[in-house]
Structure formats: C-alpha cells, structure tokens
Amino acid sequence: MKKTAFQTPRVALISFSHFVHDLYSSFLPPLLPLIIEKLSLTLSQAGLLSFVMQVPAMLNPLIGLFADNKKVARWLVILAPSFTALPMSLIMAAPSYFLLLILLFLSGISAALYHVPSPVLVAGYSGIRKGRGMSLFMSGGELARTLGPMVAVAALAWLGVDRFYLVFGLAVMTSVLLWLTLESPPEKPEVRRNGSLKQAYVEIRHVLKPLSGILAARAGMHASMGIFLSVFIKEQTGSLWYGGAALALYEAFGVAGVLSAGTLSDWIGRRKVLFWALATAPVTLLLFVHTTGFLKIGMLVITGFSVLSTTPVMLAIVQDNAQNHPSAANGMFMMVSFAVRSFAVVVVGAVGDMAGMENMFVFSAVVGFVSLPFLIWLPDRKKDM
C-alpha cells in the first residue's frame, strides 16, 4: 500500500478504541450532580476532580519519547481502555472525597498513556489526509462523550451503585479485540535514535506557541460546557435526565464538528477552519446563556459543533510539522492541552462559586474571544504534498 494511501480499516479500529476509552472517561460529568450531593462538595471541589484526572498529562512529552517506539505505542493503545475503565467503574462506590481523587488520578495516568501514541498511529495510517484521520479519531472520543452521559445514567439506574462496576466488561473486550487485530503501521516514521524533548520542541515550536495561546483562551468554554453543563441544566430544571440529555446533545453536535473540521481543513486550510470555529463559539455560548426554549437548544448545538471541532485540526497541524519526533511532539501538545483545561476547570468552578453559573459561562465566552489574535502567528497547512 502506498505511503499516501488512507487506510480506513486501521483508522476505524483505533477510532473505535478511542470511543470505548473515552466512554469511561466521560462518566464523571453526568454523575457529578450525584457525587456532589453524596459527598457534599462545592463547585471548586468538583472542579478539582477533573483537574486531578488531567495532572498525569504533564508527563505527556516523556510518554511521547517512550511511545516513538511503535511496539510500545501498540501496547499502550491495547491496554489503556481497560486500565482507564477500571477506576472509572468504581467512582460511585468511593466512600470519601480522597479515595475518589485517587481513582480519578489513576484513570488520568492511563488516559495520558493512551492519548499520546494513538493519534500518531492514526497519522501513520492516514497518509496525506491527516485531517481526515484526526477527524475520524476525534469523532470516536466525541461520540463517547455524546453517549457517555446517557450510558452512565442508564447503567446507574439499571445496575445500581453496588453493581455499577460491571460496566468494566466492555473495556476488557475492547482490549482483547485490539490485541487480536491491531498491527503496527507498515510505514514507520523516521525517529532519531538520539531524540530528545529539546529536538522535538525545536521542530514544532513555531506552531506550538500559537496553538498554546488558542488552547488557553478556549479552555474555559471547553471546561464549563464539558464539566458543568449537566449541573447547570439540573439546577435550572431539577432533572438529572435533562442534564444528561443536554450534555449528550452538546457532544453529539461535537461529533459532527470533529468529523467535518479535520476533513475540511485538508481542502481549504487549517487556519481558515480554526478561525470559523473560534469566532463562532463565544458568540453562541453567550446566546445560549441568555436565551430560552428552542433558541437555547439551537445555541447549545452550535456551541458544541464549534467548540469541539478545533481539536482534530490542531492535532493535524502538529503532525504536519512533526516529521522526526511525532509522538514526542504530540505529547507536548497534549500536555499543554490537558494542563490548560485542568487549570480552566478549577478557575471556572471558582467563578461559578463566587458569581453563579450563568456568569461562569459568560466569563468563559468572553475569554474565548482572546483566541482569535493567535491565528495571526499560526502558519497554515504545510505544503509538503
């Protein structure tokens, strides 16, 4: 098969593993109202739960150097769904806040080990269509966060707290499937034997710096919608199911966004797609907060489409420019991404405690506009085809 060919079966297989992995990672937001009630948590404490899950991402660059070995990358992708699922299947049984933090930290370690090598494998299978590959890969994660809220609530209603751990079974079956079918990419990227984080940084610093600014500016929108949307809707309606449904709707249109954005960026350019998404999201988030009825629902879905569509484009930009150290470069990007999102969760949670949840969303939207100037320093798609 030619190096430039798009290998659909292999990309689809890793995208499916991303779906299963992130299905379990998505259990926290829909169950958060119950956890807050059970353990009598403040919004700041609730935000710290997500922060603890993201702390292991600070090791992503080191994981990237390790995962530039394709055999290692394959095993990380195979085992991580099960290692992430086990602690997430036990969060409802945690008797204390401290033990809950430990479970989420362990899940975060596994998630970091998965998310660094998997996009690099996808890039290797995607040839010159890295945007399409990243769209399919990220759609697996966004589809998981779409279905995850409903799966979590339904599983809790069906199994109860005492047997909620049984949801772990799907992850085990997925790891077995990956072990039986996942092969190393036939085309191995050229990785230097004396590779280092410094070399990887030099290779992508011209795109990492503006991307870091974009990630930081949009992190509040990502955190407030992804973590606190179900709490906000439950606060307004009194219904846990409405909160889960709103989060599922937000994520469903996020799937449409990630499927469209990466593929579209292959054709019209990465920067143009990012501009549209980054300009739209803050406007529709503000309208979501201040409208009602069907208009509110409409703003919710457009916000989901635009906020979540940026990630596959940015992943494609990193892989376009990381020729010699693809995993290490991706590790740096993921470290920045998870770090700023983790910090943002704590910040927006504190804003929500002090000023109310509506003002928390407004604050996130206003900060989101700051992402636009960083596009000036971001080069468009590398012309190497």
N, C-alpha and C positions, 0 to 999 in steps of 0.2 A: 504493500500500500504506500502511496506517495506521502512524503512528509507533510504536504499541504492539505491532504485529504481530511475531511471531518469524519471522525469515527463515532457515529451515532450510538451503537450499542454500548461502547465503553463509557462514553459521556453520560448516557442514560443510567448506567449501573451506578456510577459514583453519585449522580444526582439523586437517585433513589436512596442511597445510603445517607446522603445529606438530609433527605426528608425524614428518615427514621431517626437519625441522630437528633435533629432539631425539634422533632416532635416532643421528645422528653425535655429538652431544654426549655420548651415553651410552656411547660406545666406551671411555672411559678406565677406569671401574671394572672391567669384566670382563677387560681386558687388563693391568690394573695388576700382577697377580702376575708376569706375564712381563716387564713393564717393570722391576719391582723386581729381578728376577733378572738381567736383561740388563745393567742399569746399576748394580747393587749398591747400591740405595737403602735408606735407613732409612724407617720409617713416617712420621717427621717430614718427610723429603724428599718422600715420596709424597703426604702431605697438602698440601705446598706446591704440587704440580702443580695440584690442584683450586683452591687459593687464587688462583693466577695466572690461571686461567680466569675467576675471578669479579671480579678487580680492575677491569676496564673498567666493571663495573656501577656504580662510583662516579660515573660520568658520566650515569647514567640520568635524573636530573632535567633536565639540559641537553638530552639527547636528547629528552625529553618535550616541552620547549618547542618544539624544532625540529619534532617529529612531530605537533604540533597542527595543522599544515598537512596536510590529507588527501592531497594529491598526494604529498607527501614520505613519509607513512606507507605509502602503497600501494607505492612503490618499495622502501622498506626491507623490507617483508614479502616482496616478489617476489625480491629479490636475496640476502637473508640466508641462506636454506638452502644456496645454493651457496658463499657466502663462508665459512660455518661449516664446511661439509663438506670443503673442500679441505685445510686444515691437519690436520683430524682423520683424513683418509685417509692422512696421511703420518707419523703418530706412531710407527708400528712401524719406520719406516726411519730415525728420528732417531738419529744416531751418538753423541750426547752429551746429558747432562742439560740443558745450557744451550740447545741447539737445540730440545730437547723443550719447554722452558719458553717459548721464542719461539713455537713452533707453537700451543701452548695459549693463549698470550696473544692471538694473532691470532684464534683461534677465539672467544675470550671477547669481543673487540670486536664481532664480527659477531653473536654471541648477544645482546649488550646492545642492538644496533640493531634486532634482531627483537622481543625480548620487551617492549619499551616500547610500540610502537604497536599490535601485534597484538591484545592484549586490549581496547584501546579501540575498534578496528574491530568486534570481536565484540560489545562492549556496544552499539554503534550499531545493529547488526543484530538485537539481542535484544529491543528494546522494553522492556517492564516485567519481562520474565523474564530479568534479567541473571544470576541464579543458575544457571538452566539453560544459558545461553550460556557462562558461565565453566566449568561442569561439562564441557560438550562440548569446549570449547577445551583445558582442562587434561587431559581424557582422552586427547587426541592426544599430549600430552607424556608422560603416564604410560604409555600403550601403547607409545610409542617406547622408554622405559626398561625396559619389560617384554620387548620383543622384541630390543632393542639388544644385551644380553649374548649371546644366542644367535646373533644375526646376526654380531656381531663375532668370536666364537669360530669359527663355521662358515665365515665368509669367510676368516679366517686359515688355517684348515685346508685350505680349497679352493684359495685363491689363493696362499698362502704370503706371507712377509714382503715379498718382492721385488715382488709384484703386488697387494698389499693396496690400493694407491691406486686400483684400478679401481672400488672401491665408490663413488667420487665420482660416477659416472654418474647414479644415481637423483636426486641433488640437482639436477643440471643440468636433468633432465627436469621436475622439480617447479617450478623457477623459470620454465621455459618455459610450463608449464600455468598458473601464476599470472598471468604476463604476458598470456596469451591470454584469460583468463576473469575475473580479479578486477576488479570495478568499485568505484568509490568509493561509500560509503553514501549513499542518497538523502537521508537526513536528516542534515544537518551540525550537530553540536553548536555552540552559540554560544560562540565563543572571543574573548576581548577582544584588541584589537589591541595594547594596551599590557600584555599579560600578562607576569607575572614569576613567578619561583620563590617570592617572598615572598607574592604573592597566592594562588598555588596552595597553599602551606603553610597560610596562614590558613584557607583553605576546608576543609581536611581534617585540621587538627591535632588536633581533638577525637577523631578515630578513629585517626590515625596514631600517636599516643603509646601507647595501649594495644596496638595491633597490633604496634608495635615491641617491646614487652615480651614479647608472645606469641612473636614470631619469634625473639627472642634465647633464650628459655627452651627452645623446642623444637628449636633449631638443632643441638644435639648429637645428638639422636635422628636427625634427618634426615641429618646428616653421617656418623655412624657406620654407619647402615644402608645409605645410598646409596653410600658410597665404600668402606667396609671390610668389608661383609658377605661378598663373594666371597673376600676374603683370609682372613677368619675361617673360613669353611667349608673352604677349601682347606687351611688349617693343621690343621683337625680331621680331614679325610678324605683329604687328599693328592690330591684330584681337582679340576682346573680346571673340568671339566664340572659337577660338583656345585656348585661355587661359582657358576658362571653360572646354573645351574638355580634355586638358592636366590634369587639376585638377581631372576631373571625371575619367580619365584613371588611374591616380595615386591612387585614392581612391578605384576604382574597384578591383585592384590587392591587395589593403589593405584588402578588404573583404576576398579575397582568403587566405591571410596571417593569419587573425584572425580566420577564420574557421579551418585552418589547425593546427596552432600552439598550441592552448589550448588542442585540442583533442590529438595531437601527444605527448604533454607533459604528458598526463595521462599514456602513454605507455612507453616512453623512458626516462622520467625525465624532470623536468622544466629547470634545468641548461643547459642541452645539447641543448635544443631548443633555449634558450636565447643566448648561445654562437654563434650558427649559424647565428642568426638574427643580433646580434650586430657586428659580424665580417664582414658580407656581406654589410650592409647598407652604411658605409662610403666609401667603395670601389666603389660601383655602383653610389653613388651620385657624386663622383669626375669624374667618366667616363661620367655621364650624362651632366655635365657642359662642358666637353672638347670634346664631340663628336657631330656628326650631323646625320641627316637622320634617317634611321631605327634603327641604333645602338643607337642613342639618345633615341628613343622611347623604345627600349629594356631595356636600363638602367633605364629609368623612371619607368617602370612597376616592375622591380626587386627591385628598391628602395622602391616603395610603398609596395610591399609584405613584405620586411624585416623590414622597419621602423615601420610599423603599427602592425606587428604580435606579438610584445613583450608585449603589454598591457594585453591581456587575460591570458597570462602565469603568469605575476606578480600579477594580481588580484587573480588567483588561489593559488599562494604562500601565499598571505595574508590570504585568507580564510582557507587554510590548517592549518595555525598556530594560528588563532584567534578563539578559541573554546568558550570562555566565553564572549567576547565583540566583536562580529563580525562587527556590524555597526560602532562602535567607531574606531576599527582598520582600517576598510575600509575608514573611514573619515580621519584618519591620512595619509593613503597612498594617497588618492585623494587630500588632502591639499598639500602634497609635490609635487605631480604630476602637479597640476594646478599652484602652485607657481613657480616652476622652468620653466615651459612652458611659463608662463606670463612674467617672467624676461627675458627669452630667446628671446621672440618676440621683446622686446624693444632693447635688445643687438644686435640681427642680423639686426634689422631695422636701428640702428645707424651705424653698419658696412656697410650696403648697401648704406647709405647716404654718408659715407666717402670714401669708396673704390670701390663702384659699386656692382651690384647684383651678378655677377659671383664670385667675391671674397667673398661675403657673403655666398654663397653656399659652397665654398671651406673651409672657416673658420668653418662652421658647421660640415662638414665632418671630418676635422682634429680633432676637439674636440670630435667627436663621437667615435674615437678610444680609448679615455680615459675610456670608459665604461667597457672595457674588464677586467682590473685587479680586478674590484669589484666582478666579478664572483667567485674569489677565496674565498671570505668571505661569499658567499651565499650558505647555505645548500641546498641540492637537496630535492626532494619531500619527505615530511614527510611520513614515513612508518607506517601508522596507520590503514590499511585496513585488 
